Structure formats: structure tokens, C-alpha cells
Amino acid sequence: MRKAATLAVLYVVGGMLLPSEQHVERSIVVNTDPAEVFSLVNDYREFNKWSPWATVAPG
């Protein structure tokens, strides 16, 4: 029981030491007409043409 309490305290204290905010940013340059890109991402039926997740096997 004492080990579990110690681990719980370490978990809480460790969480308090972590930064409260994170920022992740990615970008890519697409060499095509912005209207063409917008037409693809604006229509959900076109999702499988541009999404990297469309080719990932489920499970």
C-alpha cells in the first residue's frame, strides 16, 4: 500500500512539473492553385484523395 501511495505522489508531483501549455506546428508548401486545394479540402467526399489516414489499416 505504501508503494502505491508513493507512486501516486510522484505521479502528481511529476505532472505539476511539466509545462502547462504545448505548441505543435507543421507546414507544407503545395505548388498548385489555392482554389484547387480549397475544392479538395472543402468537400468531405474528396477526403480519401488527400488524407494520409485514408490508407492506414484499421485496428
PDB file of N, CA, C, O and CB in Angstrom:
ATOM      1  N   MET A   1       0.827  -1.197   0.000  1.00  0.00           N
ATOM      2  CA  MET A   1       0.000   0.000   0.000  1.00  0.00           C
ATOM      3  C   MET A   1       0.868   1.257   0.000  1.00  0.00           C
ATOM      4  O   MET A   1       0.513   2.261  -0.617  1.00  0.00           O
ATOM      5  CB  MET A   1      -0.939   0.000   1.211  1.00  0.00           C
ATOM      6  N   ARG A   2       1.990   1.201   0.683  1.00  0.00           N
ATOM      7  CA  ARG A   2       2.879   2.362   0.775  1.00  0.00           C
ATOM      8  C   ARG A   2       3.512   2.663  -0.584  1.00  0.00           C
ATOM      9  O   ARG A   2       3.722   3.825  -0.932  1.00  0.00           O
ATOM     10  CB  ARG A   2       3.978   2.121   1.835  1.00  0.00           C
ATOM     11  N   LYS A   3       3.818   1.603  -1.355  1.00  0.00           N
ATOM     12  CA  LYS A   3       4.395   1.805  -2.684  1.00  0.00           C
ATOM     13  C   LYS A   3       3.404   2.502  -3.602  1.00  0.00           C
ATOM     14  O   LYS A   3       3.779   3.382  -4.377  1.00  0.00           O
ATOM     15  CB  LYS A   3       4.826   0.466  -3.294  1.00  0.00           C
ATOM     16  N   ALA A   4       2.143   2.109  -3.515  1.00  0.00           N
ATOM     17  CA  ALA A   4       1.117   2.713  -4.364  1.00  0.00           C
ATOM     18  C   ALA A   4       0.947   4.197  -4.035  1.00  0.00           C
ATOM     19  O   ALA A   4       0.792   5.020  -4.938  1.00  0.00           O
ATOM     20  CB  ALA A   4      -0.224   1.972  -4.196  1.00  0.00           C
ATOM     21  N   ALA A   5       0.975   4.537  -2.757  1.00  0.00           N
ATOM     22  CA  ALA A   5       0.846   5.941  -2.352  1.00  0.00           C
ATOM     23  C   ALA A   5       2.044   6.751  -2.824  1.00  0.00           C
ATOM     24  O   ALA A   5       1.894   7.883  -3.282  1.00  0.00           O
ATOM     25  CB  ALA A   5       0.703   6.053  -0.826  1.00  0.00           C
ATOM     26  N   THR A   6       3.227   6.171  -2.713  1.00  0.00           N
ATOM     27  CA  THR A   6       4.438   6.857  -3.165  1.00  0.00           C
ATOM     28  C   THR A   6       4.400   7.100  -4.667  1.00  0.00           C
ATOM     29  O   THR A   6       4.747   8.182  -5.140  1.00  0.00           O
ATOM     30  CB  THR A   6       5.683   6.046  -2.797  1.00  0.00           C
ATOM     31  N   LEU A   7       3.973   6.080  -5.412  1.00  0.00           N
ATOM     32  CA  LEU A   7       3.865   6.243  -6.862  1.00  0.00           C
ATOM     33  C   LEU A   7       2.817   7.295  -7.228  1.00  0.00           C
ATOM     34  O   LEU A   7       3.014   8.064  -8.169  1.00  0.00           O
ATOM     35  CB  LEU A   7       3.517   4.905  -7.522  1.00  0.00           C
ATOM     36  N   ALA A   8       1.712   7.331  -6.496  1.00  0.00           N
ATOM     37  CA  ALA A   8       0.677   8.323  -6.769  1.00  0.00           C
ATOM     38  C   ALA A   8       1.206   9.738  -6.521  1.00  0.00           C
ATOM     39  O   ALA A   8       0.941  10.651  -7.303  1.00  0.00           O
ATOM     40  CB  ALA A   8      -0.566   8.055  -5.899  1.00  0.00           C
ATOM     41  N   VAL A   9       1.943   9.911  -5.444  1.00  0.00           N
ATOM     42  CA  VAL A   9       2.505  11.229  -5.132  1.00  0.00           C
ATOM     43  C   VAL A   9       3.520  11.630  -6.193  1.00  0.00           C
ATOM     44  O   VAL A   9       3.524  12.776  -6.642  1.00  0.00           O
ATOM     45  CB  VAL A   9       3.164  11.229  -3.732  1.00  0.00           C
ATOM     46  N   LEU A  10       4.376  10.705  -6.597  1.00  0.00           N
ATOM     47  CA  LEU A  10       5.357  11.014  -7.645  1.00  0.00           C
ATOM     48  C   LEU A  10       4.666  11.362  -8.963  1.00  0.00           C
ATOM     49  O   LEU A  10       5.121  12.246  -9.689  1.00  0.00           O
ATOM     50  CB  LEU A  10       6.312   9.825  -7.850  1.00  0.00           C
ATOM     51  N   TYR A  11       3.589  10.684  -9.268  1.00  0.00           N
ATOM     52  CA  TYR A  11       2.832  10.959 -10.486  1.00  0.00           C
ATOM     53  C   TYR A  11       2.252  12.370 -10.455  1.00  0.00           C
ATOM     54  O   TYR A  11       2.348  13.108 -11.436  1.00  0.00           O
ATOM     55  CB  TYR A  11       1.708   9.926 -10.666  1.00  0.00           C
ATOM     56  N   VAL A  12       1.659  12.738  -9.339  1.00  0.00           N
ATOM     57  CA  VAL A  12       1.053  14.075  -9.214  1.00  0.00           C
ATOM     58  C   VAL A  12       2.122  15.159  -9.245  1.00  0.00           C
ATOM     59  O   VAL A  12       1.965  16.162  -9.942  1.00  0.00           O
ATOM     60  CB  VAL A  12       0.235  14.181  -7.911  1.00  0.00           C
ATOM     61  N   VAL A  13       3.206  14.970  -8.498  1.00  0.00           N
ATOM     62  CA  VAL A  13       4.285  15.971  -8.468  1.00  0.00           C
ATOM     63  C   VAL A  13       4.932  16.077  -9.845  1.00  0.00           C
ATOM     64  O   VAL A  13       5.234  17.180 -10.300  1.00  0.00           O
ATOM     65  CB  VAL A  13       5.354  15.606  -7.397  1.00  0.00           C
ATOM     66  N   GLY A  14       5.147  14.948 -10.511  1.00  0.00           N
ATOM     67  CA  GLY A  14       5.711  14.968 -11.857  1.00  0.00           C
ATOM     68  C   GLY A  14       4.820  15.728 -12.820  1.00  0.00           C
ATOM     69  O   GLY A  14       5.314  16.479 -13.661  1.00  0.00           O
ATOM     70  N   GLY A  15       3.516  15.542 -12.706  1.00  0.00           N
ATOM     71  CA  GLY A  15       2.578  16.274 -13.555  1.00  0.00           C
ATOM     72  C   GLY A  15       2.615  17.771 -13.313  1.00  0.00           C
ATOM     73  O   GLY A  15       2.432  18.561 -14.239  1.00  0.00           O
ATOM     74  N   MET A  16       2.852  18.160 -12.070  1.00  0.00           N
ATOM     75  CA  MET A  16       2.927  19.587 -11.750  1.00  0.00           C
ATOM     76  C   MET A  16       4.197  20.228 -12.298  1.00  0.00           C
ATOM     77  O   MET A  16       4.224  21.437 -12.527  1.00  0.00           O
ATOM     78  CB  MET A  16       2.857  19.791 -10.245  1.00  0.00           C
ATOM     79  N   LEU A  17       5.235  19.450 -12.508  1.00  0.00           N
ATOM     80  CA  LEU A  17       6.491  19.990 -13.016  1.00  0.00           C
ATOM     81  C   LEU A  17       6.505  20.145 -14.534  1.00  0.00           C
ATOM     82  O   LEU A  17       7.365  20.840 -15.078  1.00  0.00           O
ATOM     83  CB  LEU A  17       7.629  19.104 -12.593  1.00  0.00           C
ATOM     84  N   LEU A  18       5.576  19.515 -15.211  1.00  0.00           N
ATOM     85  CA  LEU A  18       5.513  19.609 -16.668  1.00  0.00           C
ATOM     86  C   LEU A  18       4.964  20.968 -17.088  1.00  0.00           C
ATOM     87  O   LEU A  18       4.235  21.602 -16.325  1.00  0.00           O
ATOM     88  CB  LEU A  18       4.644  18.477 -17.250  1.00  0.00           C
ATOM     89  N   PRO A  19       5.303  21.420 -18.289  1.00  0.00           N
ATOM     90  CA  PRO A  19       4.753  22.704 -18.757  1.00  0.00           C
ATOM     91  C   PRO A  19       3.234  22.613 -18.915  1.00  0.00           C
ATOM     92  O   PRO A  19       2.697  21.563 -19.266  1.00  0.00           O
ATOM     93  CB  PRO A  19       5.405  23.118 -20.105  1.00  0.00           C
ATOM     94  N   SER A  20       2.557  23.717 -18.652  1.00  0.00           N
ATOM     95  CA  SER A  20       1.099  23.716 -18.717  1.00  0.00           C
ATOM     96  C   SER A  20       0.578  23.874 -20.146  1.00  0.00           C
ATOM     97  O   SER A  20      -0.589  23.584 -20.409  1.00  0.00           O
ATOM     98  CB  SER A  20       0.545  24.824 -17.846  1.00  0.00           C
ATOM     99  N   GLU A  21       1.415  24.325 -21.060  1.00  0.00           N
ATOM    100  CA  GLU A  21       0.996  24.508 -22.448  1.00  0.00           C
ATOM    101  C   GLU A  21       2.012  23.886 -23.387  1.00  0.00           C
ATOM    102  O   GLU A  21       3.201  23.795 -23.080  1.00  0.00           O
ATOM    103  CB  GLU A  21       0.812  25.998 -22.773  1.00  0.00           C
ATOM    104  N   GLN A  22       1.511  23.458 -24.543  1.00  0.00           N
ATOM    105  CA  GLN A  22       2.378  22.933 -25.589  1.00  0.00           C
ATOM    106  C   GLN A  22       1.954  23.556 -26.912  1.00  0.00           C
ATOM    107  O   GLN A  22       0.795  23.926 -27.100  1.00  0.00           O
ATOM    108  CB  GLN A  22       2.316  21.371 -25.653  1.00  0.00           C
ATOM    109  N   HIS A  23       2.906  23.663 -27.816  1.00  0.00           N
ATOM    110  CA  HIS A  23       2.611  24.207 -29.142  1.00  0.00           C
ATOM    111  C   HIS A  23       3.288  23.324 -30.175  1.00  0.00           C
ATOM    112  O   HIS A  23       4.502  23.122 -30.149  1.00  0.00           O
ATOM    113  CB  HIS A  23       3.088  25.694 -29.273  1.00  0.00           C
ATOM    114  N   VAL A  24       2.476  22.802 -31.084  1.00  0.00           N
ATOM    115  CA  VAL A  24       2.993  21.975 -32.169  1.00  0.00           C
ATOM    116  C   VAL A  24       2.527  22.598 -33.470  1.00  0.00           C
ATOM    117  O   VAL A  24       1.351  22.931 -33.622  1.00  0.00           O
ATOM    118  CB  VAL A  24       2.517  20.481 -32.045  1.00  0.00           C
ATOM    119  N   GLU A  25       3.443  22.755 -34.403  1.00  0.00           N
ATOM    120  CA  GLU A  25       3.092  23.377 -35.680  1.00  0.00           C
ATOM    121  C   GLU A  25       3.816  22.651 -36.801  1.00  0.00           C
ATOM    122  O   GLU A  25       5.004  22.342 -36.702  1.00  0.00           O
ATOM    123  CB  GLU A  25       3.448  24.892 -35.685  1.00  0.00           C
ATOM    124  N   ARG A  26       3.072  22.384 -37.874  1.00  0.00           N
ATOM    125  CA  ARG A  26       3.669  21.776 -39.057  1.00  0.00           C
ATOM    126  C   ARG A  26       3.183  22.558 -40.269  1.00  0.00           C
ATOM    127  O   ARG A  26       2.093  23.129 -40.259  1.00  0.00           O
ATOM    128  CB  ARG A  26       3.302  20.252 -39.172  1.00  0.00           C
ATOM    129  N   SER A  27       3.993  22.576 -41.297  1.00  0.00           N
ATOM    130  CA  SER A  27       3.588  23.262 -42.517  1.00  0.00           C
ATOM    131  C   SER A  27       4.131  22.511 -43.722  1.00  0.00           C
ATOM    132  O   SER A  27       5.054  21.703 -43.620  1.00  0.00           O
ATOM    133  CB  SER A  27       4.080  24.727 -42.518  1.00  0.00           C
ATOM    134  N   ILE A  28       3.532  22.802 -44.855  1.00  0.00           N
ATOM    135  CA  ILE A  28       3.954  22.195 -46.114  1.00  0.00           C
ATOM    136  C   ILE A  28       3.666  23.202 -47.224  1.00  0.00           C
ATOM    137  O   ILE A  28       2.701  23.963 -47.148  1.00  0.00           O
ATOM    138  CB  ILE A  28       3.217  20.823 -46.375  1.00  0.00           C
ATOM    139  N   VAL A  29       4.498  23.200 -48.236  1.00  0.00           N
ATOM    140  CA  VAL A  29       4.286  24.074 -49.386  1.00  0.00           C
ATOM    141  C   VAL A  29       3.633  23.237 -50.482  1.00  0.00           C
ATOM    142  O   VAL A  29       4.167  22.205 -50.888  1.00  0.00           O
ATOM    143  CB  VAL A  29       5.638  24.721 -49.883  1.00  0.00           C
ATOM    144  N   VAL A  30       2.484  23.687 -50.952  1.00  0.00           N
ATOM    145  CA  VAL A  30       1.752  22.993 -52.008  1.00  0.00           C
ATOM    146  C   VAL A  30       1.823  23.865 -53.254  1.00  0.00           C
ATOM    147  O   VAL A  30       1.287  24.973 -53.281  1.00  0.00           O
ATOM    148  CB  VAL A  30       0.257  22.704 -51.592  1.00  0.00           C
ATOM    149  N   ASN A  31       2.484  23.359 -54.273  1.00  0.00           N
ATOM    150  CA  ASN A  31       2.668  24.126 -55.504  1.00  0.00           C
ATOM    151  C   ASN A  31       1.512  23.900 -56.468  1.00  0.00           C
ATOM    152  O   ASN A  31       1.657  23.215 -57.481  1.00  0.00           O
ATOM    153  CB  ASN A  31       3.990  23.752 -56.175  1.00  0.00           C
ATOM    154  N   THR A  32       0.379  24.475 -56.145  1.00  0.00           N
ATOM    155  CA  THR A  32      -0.789  24.408 -57.022  1.00  0.00           C
ATOM    156  C   THR A  32      -1.700  25.592 -56.722  1.00  0.00           C
ATOM    157  O   THR A  32      -1.454  26.371 -55.801  1.00  0.00           O
ATOM    158  CB  THR A  32      -1.553  23.061 -56.842  1.00  0.00           C
ATOM    159  N   ASP A  33      -2.733  25.706 -57.503  1.00  0.00           N
ATOM    160  CA  ASP A  33      -3.684  26.802 -57.361  1.00  0.00           C
ATOM    161  C   ASP A  33      -4.453  26.667 -56.038  1.00  0.00           C
ATOM    162  O   ASP A  33      -4.984  25.595 -55.751  1.00  0.00           O
ATOM    163  CB  ASP A  33      -4.664  26.828 -58.561  1.00  0.00           C
ATOM    164  N   PRO A  34      -4.523  27.726 -55.233  1.00  0.00           N
ATOM    165  CA  PRO A  34      -5.258  27.654 -53.964  1.00  0.00           C
ATOM    166  C   PRO A  34      -6.724  27.248 -54.135  1.00  0.00           C
ATOM    167  O   PRO A  34      -7.280  26.588 -53.258  1.00  0.00           O
ATOM    168  CB  PRO A  34      -5.192  28.991 -53.262  1.00  0.00           C
ATOM    169  N   ALA A  35      -7.343  27.620 -55.220  1.00  0.00           N
ATOM    170  CA  ALA A  35      -8.742  27.247 -55.447  1.00  0.00           C
ATOM    171  C   ALA A  35      -8.886  25.730 -55.600  1.00  0.00           C
ATOM    172  O   ALA A  35      -9.877  25.149 -55.158  1.00  0.00           O
ATOM    173  CB  ALA A  35      -9.291  27.960 -56.700  1.00  0.00           C
ATOM    174  N   GLU A  36      -7.896  25.094 -56.225  1.00  0.00           N
ATOM    175  CA  GLU A  36      -7.933  23.639 -56.385  1.00  0.00           C
ATOM    176  C   GLU A  36      -7.781  22.936 -55.030  1.00  0.00           C
ATOM    177  O   GLU A  36      -8.473  21.958 -54.746  1.00  0.00           O
ATOM    178  CB  GLU A  36      -6.822  23.177 -57.352  1.00  0.00           C
ATOM    179  N   VAL A  37      -6.874  23.445 -54.209  1.00  0.00           N
ATOM    180  CA  VAL A  37      -6.692  22.871 -52.875  1.00  0.00           C
ATOM    181  C   VAL A  37      -7.965  23.052 -52.055  1.00  0.00           C
ATOM    182  O   VAL A  37      -8.418  22.120 -51.391  1.00  0.00           O
ATOM    183  CB  VAL A  37      -5.485  23.524 -52.155  1.00  0.00           C
ATOM    184  N   PHE A  38      -8.533  24.235 -52.100  1.00  0.00           N
ATOM    185  CA  PHE A  38      -9.756  24.506 -51.340  1.00  0.00           C
ATOM    186  C   PHE A  38     -10.884  23.585 -51.769  1.00  0.00           C
ATOM    187  O   PHE A  38     -11.633  23.098 -50.922  1.00  0.00           O
ATOM    188  CB  PHE A  38     -10.182  25.964 -51.510  1.00  0.00           C
ATOM    189  N   SER A  39     -11.022  23.337 -53.057  1.00  0.00           N
ATOM    190  CA  SER A  39     -12.108  22.474 -53.518  1.00  0.00           C
ATOM    191  C   SER A  39     -11.942  21.042 -53.006  1.00  0.00           C
ATOM    192  O   SER A  39     -12.934  20.352 -52.773  1.00  0.00           O
ATOM    193  CB  SER A  39     -12.173  22.478 -55.048  1.00  0.00           C
ATOM    194  N   LEU A  40     -10.695  20.591 -52.830  1.00  0.00           N
ATOM    195  CA  LEU A  40     -10.465  19.246 -52.293  1.00  0.00           C
ATOM    196  C   LEU A  40     -10.763  19.159 -50.794  1.00  0.00           C
ATOM    197  O   LEU A  40     -11.461  18.247 -50.351  1.00  0.00           O
ATOM    198  CB  LEU A  40      -9.025  18.823 -52.553  1.00  0.00           C
ATOM    199  N   VAL A  41     -10.242  20.095 -50.027  1.00  0.00           N
ATOM    200  CA  VAL A  41     -10.417  20.011 -48.577  1.00  0.00           C
ATOM    201  C   VAL A  41     -11.776  20.508 -48.118  1.00  0.00           C
ATOM    202  O   VAL A  41     -12.168  20.237 -46.983  1.00  0.00           O
ATOM    203  CB  VAL A  41      -9.340  20.797 -47.884  1.00  0.00           C
ATOM    204  N   ASN A  42     -12.500  21.216 -48.949  1.00  0.00           N
ATOM    205  CA  ASN A  42     -13.805  21.733 -48.585  1.00  0.00           C
ATOM    206  C   ASN A  42     -14.913  20.693 -48.776  1.00  0.00           C
ATOM    207  O   ASN A  42     -15.984  20.832 -48.185  1.00  0.00           O
ATOM    208  CB  ASN A  42     -14.111  22.969 -49.399  1.00  0.00           C
ATOM    209  N   ASP A  43     -14.686  19.681 -49.566  1.00  0.00           N
ATOM    210  CA  ASP A  43     -15.698  18.669 -49.870  1.00  0.00           C
ATOM    211  C   ASP A  43     -15.324  17.364 -49.168  1.00  0.00           C
ATOM    212  O   ASP A  43     -14.315  16.743 -49.502  1.00  0.00           O
ATOM    213  CB  ASP A  43     -15.829  18.452 -51.411  1.00  0.00           C
ATOM    214  N   TYR A  44     -16.135  16.953 -48.203  1.00  0.00           N
ATOM    215  CA  TYR A  44     -15.818  15.750 -47.430  1.00  0.00           C
ATOM    216  C   TYR A  44     -15.748  14.501 -48.307  1.00  0.00           C
ATOM    217  O   TYR A  44     -15.050  13.548 -47.959  1.00  0.00           O
ATOM    218  CB  TYR A  44     -16.854  15.549 -46.337  1.00  0.00           C
ATOM    219  N   ARG A  45     -16.444  14.488 -49.416  1.00  0.00           N
ATOM    220  CA  ARG A  45     -16.406  13.316 -50.309  1.00  0.00           C
ATOM    221  C   ARG A  45     -15.028  13.137 -50.947  1.00  0.00           C
ATOM    222  O   ARG A  45     -14.721  12.052 -51.440  1.00  0.00           O
ATOM    223  CB  ARG A  45     -17.471  13.450 -51.408  1.00  0.00           C
ATOM    224  N   GLU A  46     -14.198  14.174 -50.948  1.00  0.00           N
ATOM    225  CA  GLU A  46     -12.848  14.115 -51.514  1.00  0.00           C
ATOM    226  C   GLU A  46     -11.798  13.737 -50.464  1.00  0.00           C
ATOM    227  O   GLU A  46     -10.603  13.739 -50.759  1.00  0.00           O
ATOM    228  CB  GLU A  46     -12.488  15.459 -52.142  1.00  0.00           C
ATOM    229  N   PHE A  47     -12.229  13.417 -49.256  1.00  0.00           N
ATOM    230  CA  PHE A  47     -11.339  13.153 -48.133  1.00  0.00           C
ATOM    231  C   PHE A  47     -10.287  12.086 -48.447  1.00  0.00           C
ATOM    232  O   PHE A  47      -9.116  12.267 -48.117  1.00  0.00           O
ATOM    233  CB  PHE A  47     -12.148  12.728 -46.933  1.00  0.00           C
ATOM    234  N   ASN A  48     -10.678  11.000 -49.068  1.00  0.00           N
ATOM    235  CA  ASN A  48      -9.753   9.899 -49.341  1.00  0.00           C
ATOM    236  C   ASN A  48      -8.687  10.253 -50.372  1.00  0.00           C
ATOM    237  O   ASN A  48      -7.684   9.546 -50.474  1.00  0.00           O
ATOM    238  CB  ASN A  48     -10.522   8.695 -49.813  1.00  0.00           C
ATOM    239  N   LYS A  49      -8.870  11.304 -51.122  1.00  0.00           N
ATOM    240  CA  LYS A  49      -7.872  11.713 -52.112  1.00  0.00           C
ATOM    241  C   LYS A  49      -6.672  12.406 -51.484  1.00  0.00           C
ATOM    242  O   LYS A  49      -5.567  12.341 -52.024  1.00  0.00           O
ATOM    243  CB  LYS A  49      -8.504  12.627 -53.131  1.00  0.00           C
ATOM    244  N   TRP A  50      -6.877  13.070 -50.349  1.00  0.00           N
ATOM    245  CA  TRP A  50      -5.782  13.850 -49.789  1.00  0.00           C
ATOM    246  C   TRP A  50      -5.376  13.449 -48.373  1.00  0.00           C
ATOM    247  O   TRP A  50      -4.308  13.855 -47.915  1.00  0.00           O
ATOM    248  CB  TRP A  50      -6.153  15.281 -49.795  1.00  0.00           C
ATOM    249  N   SER A  51      -6.178  12.679 -47.677  1.00  0.00           N
ATOM    250  CA  SER A  51      -5.879  12.363 -46.285  1.00  0.00           C
ATOM    251  C   SER A  51      -4.850  11.238 -46.161  1.00  0.00           C
ATOM    252  O   SER A  51      -5.011  10.191 -46.787  1.00  0.00           O
ATOM    253  CB  SER A  51      -7.155  11.979 -45.555  1.00  0.00           C
ATOM    254  N   PRO A  52      -3.804  11.434 -45.370  1.00  0.00           N
ATOM    255  CA  PRO A  52      -2.844  10.342 -45.147  1.00  0.00           C
ATOM    256  C   PRO A  52      -3.456   9.208 -44.334  1.00  0.00           C
ATOM    257  O   PRO A  52      -2.946   8.088 -44.364  1.00  0.00           O
ATOM    258  CB  PRO A  52      -1.598  10.869 -44.438  1.00  0.00           C
ATOM    259  N   TRP A  53      -4.542   9.476 -43.605  1.00  0.00           N
ATOM    260  CA  TRP A  53      -5.182   8.464 -42.773  1.00  0.00           C
ATOM    261  C   TRP A  53      -6.071   7.530 -43.595  1.00  0.00           C
ATOM    262  O   TRP A  53      -6.484   6.482 -43.099  1.00  0.00           O
ATOM    263  CB  TRP A  53      -6.003   9.131 -41.680  1.00  0.00           C
ATOM    264  N   ALA A  54      -6.363   7.887 -44.816  1.00  0.00           N
ATOM    265  CA  ALA A  54      -7.236   7.047 -45.646  1.00  0.00           C
ATOM    266  C   ALA A  54      -6.589   5.707 -45.995  1.00  0.00           C
ATOM    267  O   ALA A  54      -7.292   4.732 -46.258  1.00  0.00           O
ATOM    268  CB  ALA A  54      -7.606   7.785 -46.927  1.00  0.00           C
ATOM    269  N   THR A  55      -5.257   5.651 -46.001  1.00  0.00           N
ATOM    270  CA  THR A  55      -4.561   4.425 -46.382  1.00  0.00           C
ATOM    271  C   THR A  55      -4.109   3.608 -45.168  1.00  0.00           C
ATOM    272  O   THR A  55      -3.529   2.536 -45.340  1.00  0.00           O
ATOM    273  CB  THR A  55      -3.360   4.763 -47.246  1.00  0.00           C
ATOM    274  N   VAL A  56      -4.359   4.087 -43.956  1.00  0.00           N
ATOM    275  CA  VAL A  56      -3.957   3.368 -42.752  1.00  0.00           C
ATOM    276  C   VAL A  56      -4.963   2.256 -42.485  1.00  0.00           C
ATOM    277  O   VAL A  56      -6.173   2.484 -42.498  1.00  0.00           O
ATOM    278  CB  VAL A  56      -3.852   4.330 -41.532  1.00  0.00           C
ATOM    279  N   ALA A  57      -4.457   1.063 -42.245  1.00  0.00           N
ATOM    280  CA  ALA A  57      -5.332  -0.070 -41.971  1.00  0.00           C
ATOM    281  C   ALA A  57      -5.990   0.095 -40.609  1.00  0.00           C
ATOM    282  O   ALA A  57      -5.329   0.512 -39.657  1.00  0.00           O
ATOM    283  CB  ALA A  57      -4.548  -1.394 -42.033  1.00  0.00           C
ATOM    284  N   PRO A  58      -7.280  -0.222 -40.494  1.00  0.00           N
ATOM    285  CA  PRO A  58      -7.956  -0.097 -39.196  1.00  0.00           C
ATOM    286  C   PRO A  58      -7.432  -1.124 -38.192  1.00  0.00           C
ATOM    287  O   PRO A  58      -7.028  -2.231 -38.551  1.00  0.00           O
ATOM    288  CB  PRO A  58      -9.475  -0.263 -39.369  1.00  0.00           C
ATOM    289  N   GLY A  59      -7.453  -0.718 -36.931  1.00  0.00           N
ATOM    290  CA  GLY A  59      -7.077  -1.623 -35.850  1.00  0.00           C
ATOM    291  C   GLY A  59      -5.644  -1.648 -35.639  1.00  0.00           C
ATOM    292  O   GLY A  59      -5.161  -2.364 -34.761  1.00  0.00           O
TER     293      GLY A  59
END
